[in-house]
Amino acid sequence: MRTPPVFAPPHSLPQLPGAALRVLTPADFPAWVRLRDEVLAGLAHPDMYVREADEAAFFAQHSLPRGHAIGVFLGAELVAYAMLGAPEPGEAGHLGAVAGLAPDAQARVAHLASCMVRAGWRGRQLQALLLKLRCALAQAYGRPLCLAMVSLHNAASCHNLLAHGMWIAWTGEIDGLQRHVLQIDLLGHARWDLGGSRLIAAGDFAQLRAAVADGYCGIADAVDGPRRMLRYARRLPDAAAPGHAAVPR
Ligand SMILES: CC(C)(COP(=O)(O)OP(=O)(O)OC[C@H]1O[C@@H](n2cnc3c(N)ncnc32)[C@H](O)[C@@H]1OP(=O)(O)O)[C@@H](O)C(=O)NCCC(=O)NCCS
């Protein structure tokens, strides 16, 4: 069997000395299942992550050759993983369709599909690292529109996605569950009209939906005492990338 590629030598993960990153293969499926069983059993709220109807199909859909799954290993032990999907336009579950992207844009979408860190190894920015790696892969595959779905209850994941520069582009119900779809265009440089921004309670589904319907996107989170808030702003035209200056009108 071909040796799976190792992304980085152990010493290059300062937040977890001794850890190594590598692509998951079908041989890793049992370890992936064990990690998910453990993490799902320990969720603070059951809505934070709902198990797939067919876990084996989900693994296959988000690992080579159809997608990419990256594992963080300490020795032989899988301590975290993250997945990237490359959905085809028209495919069931395409988040670009959910978020209302045009068909040509849907062909450039990658799904930042699932990320879990075992409880004992949280707080080391592993989701942030795995986000960066998956975005780099998505761009290399010509899919710079990265989309992720997150539960309204999942404060840590939402925080990490927003901190990565993603924004809440859509909020609504998917399969009966209240979900955000976050987006980033890796070839763009999103800018926001902060002057007219709104602060909305993170659990206020009706207000969050209304903000998106009014053309606002969720761009940051903040904690106000016991309440978690989300800041919404309207998007301005992207700044011109260096070397591709927009013609002033
Ligand atoms: C979500 C998850 C992957 C994050 O793991 P992680 O990489 O260890 O995340 P960290 O603990 O390093 O980062 C947590 C960040 O969220 C913040 N955070 C944690 N709880 C938070 C809360 N209730 N409200 C706001 N922010 C919160 C932390 O302050 C930290 O932010 P900082 O880096 O700016 O300080 C992990 O918690 C997990 O596996 N959860 C269960 C599975 C899951 O929900 N996966 C995501 C959906 S696919």
PDBQT file of the ligand as one rigid body, heavy atoms in Angstrom, charges set to zero:
ROOT
HETATM    1  C1  LIG A 301     -14.857  23.071  17.477  1.00  0.00    +0.000 C 
HETATM    2  C2  LIG A 301     -13.519  22.394  17.789  1.00  0.00    +0.000 C 
HETATM    3  C3  LIG A 301     -13.057  21.608  16.579  1.00  0.00    +0.000 C 
HETATM    4  C4  LIG A 301     -12.499  23.479  18.136  1.00  0.00    +0.000 C 
HETATM    5  O1  LIG A 301     -11.353  22.853  18.612  1.00  0.00    +0.000 OA
HETATM    6  P1  LIG A 301      -9.962  23.637  18.832  1.00  0.00    +0.000 P 
HETATM    7  O2  LIG A 301      -9.241  23.803  17.565  1.00  0.00    +0.000 OA
HETATM    8  O3  LIG A 301      -9.263  22.951  19.932  1.00  0.00    +0.000 OA
HETATM    9  O4  LIG A 301     -10.438  25.031  19.240  1.00  0.00    +0.000 OA
HETATM   10  P2  LIG A 301      -9.732  25.916  20.276  1.00  0.00    +0.000 P 
HETATM   11  O5  LIG A 301     -10.175  25.438  21.610  1.00  0.00    +0.000 OA
HETATM   12  O6  LIG A 301      -8.262  26.024  20.023  1.00  0.00    +0.000 OA
HETATM   13  O7  LIG A 301     -10.374  27.304  19.914  1.00  0.00    +0.000 OA
HETATM   14  C5  LIG A 301     -11.430  27.668  20.551  1.00  0.00    +0.000 C 
HETATM   15  C6  LIG A 301     -11.621  29.119  20.213  1.00  0.00    +0.000 C 
HETATM   16  O8  LIG A 301     -12.989  29.264  20.345  1.00  0.00    +0.000 OA
HETATM   17  C7  LIG A 301     -13.225  30.127  21.411  1.00  0.00    +0.000 C 
HETATM   18  N1  LIG A 301     -14.377  29.635  22.109  1.00  0.00    +0.000 N 
HETATM   19  C8  LIG A 301     -14.513  28.492  22.786  1.00  0.00    +0.000 A 
HETATM   20  N2  LIG A 301     -15.743  28.437  23.320  1.00  0.00    +0.000 NA
HETATM   21  C9  LIG A 301     -16.364  29.578  22.944  1.00  0.00    +0.000 A 
HETATM   22  C10 LIG A 301     -17.647  30.135  23.198  1.00  0.00    +0.000 A 
HETATM   23  N3  LIG A 301     -18.562  29.484  23.945  1.00  0.00    +0.000 N 
HETATM   24  N4  LIG A 301     -17.950  31.333  22.645  1.00  0.00    +0.000 NA
HETATM   25  C11 LIG A 301     -17.064  31.997  21.872  1.00  0.00    +0.000 A 
HETATM   26  N5  LIG A 301     -15.823  31.521  21.633  1.00  0.00    +0.000 NA
HETATM   27  C12 LIG A 301     -15.487  30.332  22.168  1.00  0.00    +0.000 A 
HETATM   28  C13 LIG A 301     -11.988  30.111  22.265  1.00  0.00    +0.000 C 
HETATM   29  O9  LIG A 301     -11.889  31.304  23.035  1.00  0.00    +0.000 OA
HETATM   30  C14 LIG A 301     -10.919  30.022  21.211  1.00  0.00    +0.000 C 
HETATM   31  O10 LIG A 301     -10.733  31.287  20.617  1.00  0.00    +0.000 OA
HETATM   32  P3  LIG A 301      -9.286  32.007  20.484  1.00  0.00    +0.000 P 
HETATM   33  O11 LIG A 301      -8.439  31.079  19.668  1.00  0.00    +0.000 OA
HETATM   34  O12 LIG A 301      -9.600  33.289  19.763  1.00  0.00    +0.000 OA
HETATM   35  O13 LIG A 301      -8.819  32.172  21.866  1.00  0.00    +0.000 OA
HETATM   36  C15 LIG A 301     -13.652  21.446  19.021  1.00  0.00    +0.000 C 
HETATM   37  O14 LIG A 301     -14.211  22.168  20.075  1.00  0.00    +0.000 OA
HETATM   38  C16 LIG A 301     -14.505  20.226  18.742  1.00  0.00    +0.000 C 
HETATM   39  O15 LIG A 301     -14.029  19.210  18.282  1.00  0.00    +0.000 OA
HETATM   40  N6  LIG A 301     -15.802  20.326  19.039  1.00  0.00    +0.000 N 
HETATM   41  C17 LIG A 301     -16.729  19.221  18.851  1.00  0.00    +0.000 C 
HETATM   42  C18 LIG A 301     -16.967  18.899  17.369  1.00  0.00    +0.000 C 
HETATM   43  C19 LIG A 301     -17.416  20.100  16.633  1.00  0.00    +0.000 C 
HETATM   44  O16 LIG A 301     -18.290  20.835  17.076  1.00  0.00    +0.000 OA
HETATM   45  N7  LIG A 301     -16.811  20.326  15.455  1.00  0.00    +0.000 N 
HETATM   46  C20 LIG A 301     -17.106  21.498  14.641  1.00  0.00    +0.000 C 
HETATM   47  C21 LIG A 301     -18.243  21.302  13.791  1.00  0.00    +0.000 C 
HETATM   48  S1  LIG A 301     -17.816  20.338  12.367  1.00  0.00    +0.000 SA
ENDROOT
TORSDOF 0
